[in-house]
Amino acid sequence: MDAYRELRAEISKQKVLRDMTNKDLAAITGLAESTINGFMCGQRYSKLAAEKLREVLNIRENAAG
């Protein structure tokens, strides 16, 4: 599995554990919900989105991508 897929999988896992939606993540990160939706379904990759999502979900870079 490539690093991007691993990161998305870890974000999905954390969303379930924390009972969060993409809308919740958008509010916390300041990113548009459409940006998070695109990122999570693989339509687009954004380094900024990846960094913000890692930060708010406390995901280490080497642990998931």
N, CA, C and O of each residue as an XYZ file, in Angstrom:
260
protein
N       0.862     -1.184      0.000
C       0.000      0.000      0.000
C       0.904      1.241      0.000
O       1.857      1.322      0.774
N       0.599      2.185     -0.860
C       1.432      3.383     -0.896
C       1.131      4.304      0.292
O       0.128      4.141      0.987
N       1.998      5.244      0.500
C       1.910      6.122      1.665
C       0.603      6.908      1.693
O       0.019      7.105      2.759
N       0.143      7.355      0.528
C      -1.099      8.119      0.463
C      -2.289      7.267      0.898
O      -3.142      7.731      1.655
N      -2.350      6.038      0.427
C      -3.443      5.147      0.832
C      -3.364      4.827      2.316
O      -4.387      4.763      2.997
N      -2.156      4.629      2.814
C      -1.983      4.363      4.246
C      -2.475      5.542      5.078
O      -3.139      5.358      6.099
N      -2.148      6.745      4.639
C      -2.600      7.931      5.369
C      -4.115      8.026      5.351
O      -4.730      8.268      6.390
N      -4.728      7.840      4.187
C      -6.191      7.901      4.110
C      -6.830      6.826      4.983
O      -7.851      7.076      5.624
N      -6.242      5.640      5.014
C      -6.766      4.559      5.854
C      -6.676      4.932      7.332
O      -7.604      4.677      8.099
N      -5.555      5.537      7.729
C      -5.395      5.941      9.131
C      -6.360      7.070      9.486
O      -6.916      7.085     10.584
N      -6.559      8.000      8.579
C      -7.519      9.081      8.823
C      -8.918      8.495      8.984
O      -9.653      8.880      9.893
N      -9.286      7.571      8.110
C     -10.601      6.923      8.211
C     -10.760      6.206      9.546
O     -11.814      6.278     10.178
N      -9.721      5.524      9.964
C      -9.742      4.819     11.253
C      -9.948      5.812     12.397
O     -10.766      5.584     13.289
N      -9.208      6.900     12.361
C      -9.320      7.906     13.415
C     -10.695      8.583     13.421
O     -11.228      8.910     14.481
N     -11.257      8.788     12.236
C     -12.603      9.367     12.157
C     -13.619      8.478     12.858
O     -14.486      8.969     13.580
N     -13.512      7.168     12.646
C     -14.433      6.225     13.290
C     -14.220      6.233     14.798
O     -15.179      6.313     15.566
N     -12.960      6.150     15.218
C     -12.666      6.123     16.655
C     -13.141      7.381     17.373
O     -13.541      7.329     18.536
N     -13.094      8.503     16.674
C     -13.458      9.789     17.287
C     -14.871     10.234     16.927
O     -15.300     11.325     17.304
N     -15.590      9.387     16.195
C     -16.950      9.698     15.748
C     -16.993     11.058     15.042
O     -17.770     11.940     15.408
N     -16.140     11.207     14.022
C     -16.025     12.458     13.284
C     -16.420     12.257     11.823
O     -16.335     11.156     11.277
N     -16.849     13.343     11.218
C     -17.173     13.350      9.795
C     -16.177     14.254      9.070
O     -15.374     14.944      9.698
N     -16.241     14.238      7.751
C     -15.399     15.159      6.982
C     -15.772     16.604      7.287
O     -14.920     17.492      7.263
N     -17.040     16.831      7.573
C     -17.488     18.176      7.947
C     -16.827     18.615      9.256
O     -16.414     19.766      9.391
N     -16.731     17.701     10.211
C     -16.048     17.998     11.474
C     -14.580     18.328     11.224
O     -14.049     19.289     11.781
N     -13.926     17.524     10.379
C     -12.516     17.763     10.067
C     -12.329     19.106      9.373
O     -11.344     19.803      9.618
N     -13.264     19.468      8.515
C     -13.180     20.756      7.833
C     -13.236     21.902      8.842
O     -12.473     22.863      8.744
N     -14.131     21.793      9.795
C     -14.261     22.845     10.807
C     -12.995     22.975     11.649
O     -12.584     24.085     11.988
N     -12.386     21.862     11.981
C     -11.196     21.874     12.832
C      -9.959     22.347     12.069
O      -9.136     23.085     12.610
N      -9.832     21.920     10.807
C      -8.623     22.238     10.045
C      -8.690     23.575      9.326
O      -7.658     24.153      8.987
N      -9.910     24.071      9.091
C     -10.060     25.290      8.310
C     -10.061     25.029      6.812
O     -10.113     25.966      6.015
N     -10.005     23.762      6.427
C     -10.080     23.382      5.019
C     -11.539     23.275      4.600
O     -12.420     23.077      5.436
N     -11.787     23.406      3.313
C     -13.142     23.228      2.808
C     -13.524     21.748      2.906
O     -12.683     20.867      2.730
N     -14.785     21.495      3.186
C     -15.251     20.119      3.250
C     -15.016     19.417      1.913
O     -14.691     18.230      1.889
N     -15.178     20.139      0.800
C     -14.951     19.544     -0.522
C     -13.491     19.135     -0.708
O     -13.207     18.154     -1.394
N     -12.568     19.877     -0.104
C     -11.149     19.516     -0.170
C     -10.908     18.204      0.564
O     -10.199     17.326      0.074
N     -11.500     18.085      1.732
C     -11.340     16.854      2.511
C     -12.027     15.687      1.806
O     -11.488     14.580      1.767
N     -13.207     15.927      1.252
C     -13.897     14.868      0.512
C     -13.036     14.369     -0.647
O     -12.877     13.162     -0.833
N     -12.488     15.289     -1.418
C     -11.639     14.926     -2.546
C     -10.391     14.190     -2.115
O      -9.975     13.222     -2.751
N      -9.799     14.653     -1.037
C      -8.597     14.018     -0.499
C      -8.902     12.590     -0.070
O      -8.160     11.665     -0.400
N      -9.992     12.413      0.664
C     -10.316     11.113      1.225
C     -10.764     10.096      0.174
O     -10.571      8.895      0.359
N     -11.349     10.557     -0.907
C     -11.774      9.590     -1.935
C     -10.722      9.416     -3.014
O     -10.931      8.660     -3.963
N      -9.597     10.101     -2.887
C      -8.493      9.905     -3.812
C      -8.557     10.742     -5.073
O      -7.761     10.531     -5.988
N      -9.475     11.681     -5.144
C      -9.574     12.533     -6.329
C      -8.442     13.532     -6.414
O      -8.005     13.902     -7.503
N      -7.969     13.969     -5.253
C      -6.884     14.943     -5.260
C      -5.979     14.715     -4.061
O      -6.398     14.215     -3.017
N      -4.730     15.097     -4.249
C      -3.776     15.048     -3.154
C      -3.322     16.466     -2.865
O      -2.954     17.208     -3.775
N      -3.350     16.828     -1.624
C      -2.908     18.142     -1.199
C      -1.959     17.964     -0.024
O      -2.332     17.414      1.013
N      -0.737     18.432     -0.197
C       0.238     18.333      0.889
C      -0.252     19.106      2.113
O      -0.086     18.652      3.245
N      -0.853     20.271      1.883
C      -1.387     21.077      2.984
C      -2.481     20.314      3.724
O      -2.488     20.275      4.954
N      -3.403     19.708      2.980
C      -4.473     18.939      3.617
C      -3.900     17.782      4.415
O      -4.325     17.524      5.541
N      -2.933     17.084      3.829
C      -2.315     15.958      4.530
C      -1.687     16.420      5.847
O      -1.861     15.782      6.885
N      -0.961     17.526      5.792
C      -0.302     18.039      6.996
C      -1.315     18.451      8.057
O      -1.142     18.135      9.234
N      -2.366     19.153      7.651
C      -3.374     19.604      8.626
C      -4.125     18.424      9.233
O      -4.392     18.401     10.435
N      -4.462     17.457      8.405
C      -5.182     16.288      8.921
C      -4.309     15.479      9.865
O      -4.781     15.013     10.902
N      -3.045     15.310      9.516
C      -2.116     14.618     10.427
C      -2.040     15.355     11.763
O      -2.065     14.744     12.831
N      -1.948     16.664     11.675
C      -1.796     17.465     12.890
C      -3.011     17.337     13.808
O      -2.856     17.061     14.998
N      -4.213     17.533     13.275
C      -5.393     17.521     14.140
C      -5.736     16.129     14.649
O      -6.356     15.989     15.703
N      -5.334     15.094     13.903
C      -5.612     13.724     14.333
C      -4.418     13.073     15.022
O      -4.473     11.910     15.421
N      -3.332     13.846     15.156
C      -2.121     13.373     15.830
C      -1.590     12.084     15.188
O      -1.337     11.084     15.861
N      -1.431     12.149     13.866
C      -0.885     11.021     13.106
C       0.549     11.373     12.728
O       0.790     12.368     12.043
N       1.488     10.566     13.170
C       2.896     10.793     12.822
C       3.105     10.530     11.340
O       2.482      9.634     10.770
N       3.970     11.301     10.723
C       4.200     11.167      9.287
C       4.738      9.791      8.926
O       4.284      9.191      7.952
N       5.685      9.288      9.681
C       6.269      7.985      9.341
C       5.348      6.820      9.717
O       5.574      5.691      9.283
N       4.319      7.083     10.514
C       3.403      6.023     10.906
C       2.369      5.737      9.814
O       1.879      4.614      9.693
N       2.050      6.739      9.039
C       1.050      6.560      7.971
C       1.395      7.474      6.827
O       0.760      8.511      6.635
N       2.379      7.101      6.080
C       2.766      7.883      4.907
C       3.853      8.785      5.247
O       4.324      9.534      4.391
